[in-house]
């Protein structure tokens, strides 16, 4: 009698990542993953204790991919910016996992590599050591929020996008000046949330780094 195939951890993560390309973390389940692998859920729990641990491991592979081949160059601000853009690009290729990273974080090797580089860059800035952990935390929260927000927009369908644009035009251009005077005044200059996100990402990050630089003795 032929025994059931034993899947490696990497094969499980490969299949999980593929499932997450077409679904989100809410609809993803260990049972669905087991079905895709042709096995039962109990065999997967030998590798991961629960769904959250599995999702963290999948997200960590994105961080590993982002850090692959990375070499720190330039001053501390250039290093932080380069790292941020690598993370943005890596999660942009698999946007469903951006929300997973923002929600569950990761404790794997990829996460440690990102943490190490951010902390090293901040140390190189000249900030006092006792201020670095707080500044690091703010940068990570900012990046996770920006990347997850952008990824969420990139996953909507063309039909959903058009519906959203129509609602935006009605809400903004059709604003009643009596009840929404500021909105009506700026209506023709207000841009949709999904517009020009790359420049917005870099400008928001640059503002955060400038604030850090202003605190350097």
Secondary structure as UniProt FT lines:
FT   HELIX           9..20
FT   TURN            25..27
FT   HELIX           30..37
FT   HELIX           41..44
FT   TURN            45..47
FT   HELIX           51..67
FT   TURN            68..69
FT   HELIX           76..93
FT   TURN            94..95
FT   HELIX           96..104
FT   HELIX           109..124
FT   TURN            125..126
FT   HELIX           129..154
FT   HELIX           158..173
FT   TURN            177..179
FT   HELIX           181..186
FT   TURN            187..189
FT   TURN            193..196
FT   HELIX           197..214
//
